[in-house]
Amino acid sequence: MKLLENKVVLITGAGRGIGRVIADQFISDGAIVYANDLNEFEIDGARTICFDVTDSNALKAGLMSIYKAEGRIDCVVNNAAVIANQKLGMVTKQLLEKMYQVNVFAVIDMIQTVSRLMARNGGGNIINMASVTGVVGSPGQVAYSASKGAVIALTKSAAKELAPQGIRVNAIAPGIIKTERFEELYEASGDKIDQRIGRIALGRLGTPQDVAFAAAFLASDRASYISGHILGVDGCATI
Ligand SMILES: NC(=O)c1ccc[n+]([C@@H]2O[C@H](COP(=O)([O-])OP(=O)(O)OC[C@H]3O[C@@H](n4cnc5c(N)ncnc54)[C@H](O)[C@@H]3O)[C@@H](O)[C@H]2O)c1
């Protein structure tokens, strides 16, 4: 039997980057994958379901359509996020609001709604995408790191609150992962990436596949006694 055989999973922000590789991994591990993003896209072996996670009505309708089709939802990966680097003096209230709407409020909305559906079927598990910046901070990422710190805190609280319903809630805190977004943020800004790699004990950047393997483990029954955990996938950069 495959690791995630027949588990019904929704992955948000799966149109590209880490979310897309998580979707591919979950499919190869036997899951029934619903891949979400803002705009239409295709992914072999998955059903795509497009909505903006900050649109509460669309989010609820999306979850209900999965629930009606499959009879249950076993796992949600809250991966969609807005990411921007901005020095403290340049951070605007508009950016903060946008970042919190996607990275924090939508995650709470998703957990509220899906936990009710999971409870009907005796449980499930939720994986939130945090970041090392939410653990150790990062210059130029005050807004982003604050939102990811909130993801870490809400993961722990939701894990405690939902445990009696058989629902596990964990988060992954990736380090620097080489995605399209990475290219946009770091290489375009001329950031000295060699210096950053020098601070990573394992001596390399992470890959989306590194994160996907961690997500597959947390989503699986092998992690059935793990909840409220923040799993660093960072090449030993934070200790
Ligand atoms: N790449 C890294 O180095 C890194 C490091 C730490 C944490 N993370 C986290 O991993 C996750 C994925 O990162 P990535 O690098 O693949 O980012 P990405 O920007 O490539 O992908 C994010 C996806 O989310 C989608 N999205 C954004 N807003 C949405 C919304 N309102 N509704 C639905 N979908 C929406 C985007 O369209 C995009 O496809 C994020 O939560 C990010 O914060 C990434």
The ligand as an SDF file (V2000), in Angstrom:
LIG
                    3D

 44 48  0  0  0  0  0  0  0  0999 V2000
   10.6170   29.2730   -1.6380 N   0  0  0  0  0  0  0  0  0  0  0  0
   11.1270   29.4640   -0.4330 C   0  0  0  0  0  0  0  0  0  0  0  0
   12.3380   29.7170   -0.2740 O   0  0  0  0  0  0  0  0  0  0  0  0
   10.2480   29.3700    0.7910 C   0  0  0  0  0  0  0  0  0  0  0  0
   10.8590   29.4360    2.0510 C   0  0  0  0  0  0  0  0  0  0  0  0
   10.0720   29.3580    3.1780 C   0  0  0  0  0  0  0  0  0  0  0  0
    8.6990   29.2110    3.0670 C   0  0  0  0  0  0  0  0  0  0  0  0
    8.1180   29.1610    1.8540 N   0  0  0  0  0  0  0  0  0  0  0  0
    6.6760   29.0150    1.7860 C   0  0  0  0  0  0  0  0  0  0  0  0
    6.3300   27.9410    0.9370 O   0  0  0  0  0  0  0  0  0  0  0  0
    5.0950   28.2280    0.2800 C   0  0  0  0  0  0  0  0  0  0  0  0
    5.2610   28.1390   -1.2220 C   0  0  0  0  0  0  0  0  0  0  0  0
    6.3080   28.9970   -1.6110 O   0  0  0  0  0  0  0  0  0  0  0  0
    6.8050   29.1080   -3.1280 P   0  0  0  0  0  0  0  0  0  0  0  0
    8.2030   29.5490   -3.0860 O   0  0  0  0  0  0  0  0  0  0  0  0
    6.4330   27.8840   -3.8660 O   0  0  0  0  0  0  0  0  0  0  0  0
    5.8990   30.3600   -3.5800 O   0  0  0  0  0  0  0  0  0  0  0  0
    5.2420   30.7080   -4.9870 P   0  0  0  0  0  0  0  0  0  0  0  0
    4.9790   32.1770   -4.9490 O   0  0  0  0  0  0  0  0  0  0  0  0
    6.0370   30.1570   -6.1110 O   0  0  0  0  0  0  0  0  0  0  0  0
    3.8740   29.9170   -4.9420 O   0  0  0  0  0  0  0  0  0  0  0  0
    2.7880   30.3620   -4.1820 C   0  0  0  0  0  0  0  0  0  0  0  0
    1.5300   29.9920   -4.9320 C   0  0  0  0  0  0  0  0  0  0  0  0
    0.4130   30.4660   -4.1490 O   0  0  0  0  0  0  0  0  0  0  0  0
   -0.5290   31.0260   -5.0430 C   0  0  0  0  0  0  0  0  0  0  0  0
   -1.3740   31.9920   -4.3340 N   0  0  0  0  0  0  0  0  0  0  0  0
   -1.0080   33.2160   -3.8900 C   0  0  0  0  0  0  0  0  0  0  0  0
   -2.0570   33.8420   -3.3550 N   0  0  0  0  0  0  0  0  0  0  0  0
   -3.1180   32.9950   -3.4640 C   0  0  0  0  0  0  0  0  0  0  0  0
   -4.4770   33.0830   -3.1130 C   0  0  0  0  0  0  0  0  0  0  0  0
   -4.9620   34.1990   -2.5370 N   0  0  0  0  0  0  0  0  0  0  0  0
   -5.2950   32.0300   -3.3570 N   0  0  0  0  0  0  0  0  0  0  0  0
   -4.8020   30.9080   -3.9580 C   0  0  0  0  0  0  0  0  0  0  0  0
   -3.5040   30.7650   -4.3290 N   0  0  0  0  0  0  0  0  0  0  0  0
   -2.6860   31.8150   -4.0960 C   0  0  0  0  0  0  0  0  0  0  0  0
    0.3110   31.6930   -6.1300 C   0  0  0  0  0  0  0  0  0  0  0  0
   -0.4470   31.9230   -7.3160 O   0  0  0  0  0  0  0  0  0  0  0  0
    1.4480   30.6900   -6.3210 C   0  0  0  0  0  0  0  0  0  0  0  0
    1.1720   29.7390   -7.3200 O   0  0  0  0  0  0  0  0  0  0  0  0
    4.6550   29.6010    0.7760 C   0  0  0  0  0  0  0  0  0  0  0  0
    3.7820   29.4570    1.8780 O   0  0  0  0  0  0  0  0  0  0  0  0
    5.9520   30.2240    1.2220 C   0  0  0  0  0  0  0  0  0  0  0  0
    5.7560   31.2450    2.1750 O   0  0  0  0  0  0  0  0  0  0  0  0
    8.8600   29.2350    0.7020 C   0  0  0  0  0  0  0  0  0  0  0  0
  1  2  1  0
  2  3  2  0
  2  4  1  0
  4  5  1  0
  4 44  2  0
  5  6  2  0
  6  7  1  0
  7  8  2  0
  8  9  1  0
  8 44  1  0
  9 10  1  0
  9 42  1  0
 10 11  1  0
 11 12  1  0
 11 40  1  0
 12 13  1  0
 13 14  1  0
 14 15  2  0
 14 16  1  0
 14 17  1  0
 17 18  1  0
 18 19  2  0
 18 20  1  0
 18 21  1  0
 21 22  1  0
 22 23  1  0
 23 24  1  0
 23 38  1  0
 24 25  1  0
 25 26  1  0
 25 36  1  0
 26 27  1  0
 26 35  1  0
 27 28  2  0
 28 29  1  0
 29 30  1  0
 29 35  2  0
 30 31  1  0
 30 32  2  0
 32 33  1  0
 33 34  2  0
 34 35  1  0
 36 37  1  0
 36 38  1  0
 38 39  1  0
 40 41  1  0
 40 42  1  0
 42 43  1  0
M  CHG  2   8   1  16  -1
M  END
$$$$
